[in-house]
Amino acid sequence: MDAFAKLPDAIAELVAEFSSTPVVGNLNVGLTQYSLWLLIAGVVLLAVIFAFVKKQSLAPKGFFVNGVEWVIEYVEDDIAKGVVGSNWRQHFPFLATLFFFILINNFIGLVPGMKPGTGAIGCTAAVALVSFIYFLYFGVKKHGLFGYLKSLAPAGVSFPMNIFVWVIEVFSLLLRLVTLAVRLFCNMFAGHIVMGSFAIMASIFAQPLLAHFSAMNAVGALPSVAWVLILLIIYAVELIVAFVQAYVFTVLSAVYIQIAEADAH
Amino acid sequence: MGVIGYGLGVIGAGLAIGLAAFGATSAMARQPEVQGRAFTVFILASAFTEALGLIGFVVTLIS
């Protein structure tokens, strides 16, 4: 029972560790631990892409080239062609950039000791804002400013209801920005908190055994085995989540672009 | 109290993801050829609902 008494303090310490603290400089000018790993993720991504471009040949061979090509084709076929539709070629570079940026950040964060760049709300908000401005720009470009604003409300709704529907649609349009940012941030943040909690529980239960070896302490440390097993399962789930969140963010951006560019109907 | 509130809140998200999975699996069983499309829609729907559960999780930790 002693172990459970220590838990709230340890968890509070864990949560405090996840708030942005400056590594270089201060909070106004400088790098927090998240932006540091963000830069490292950017360097890793550039290295991967340049190595891929250099090694690429007519007949791809090897695990690395085929692997990267598979991911790119996945984005192309599943997201760009499948969701955006006929003018996918125009939007494919943007969507692929989003996908790879989020993917590499999520995976960097899963390496023990590293932090995901996407685990800070500022980063995800910036990426969401880029996506938001991108689809607004293409919507306005396609329909004109007035035409785009008009196309938000579905045609064929009679006059007084029209305005209500339009207001709701504008509201949901602005909400897209918030949900895009919060979804990615919450997934990364919550996933890491859960993994950290189980790691802390495993260490708290095993502590008496490590300090003093006795049969009583050995029995007390048995739950640690279960916590480590759960931790491993959650880690496997987080590997899937890292991919799925990159996929979801890109698919949603593609859906918004498709909606913005769709002809009035 | 916050934990109890989160437990109550996550019932909705759990039900919603379960319903989405139910719909996706029965759609795939009836028409195996829509598998790819149904999977995309399922992932999207669960991402929407999962976000609600996660907001609850983060709010619980912050409050």
Interface residues (C-beta under 8 A of the other chain):
Chain A: V15 D78 G82 V83 T179 V182 R183 C186 N187 F189 A190 I193 V244 Q245 Y247 V248 V251 L252 V255
Chain B: G36 R37 T40 I43 L44 A47 F48 E50 A51 L54 I55 F57 V58 L61
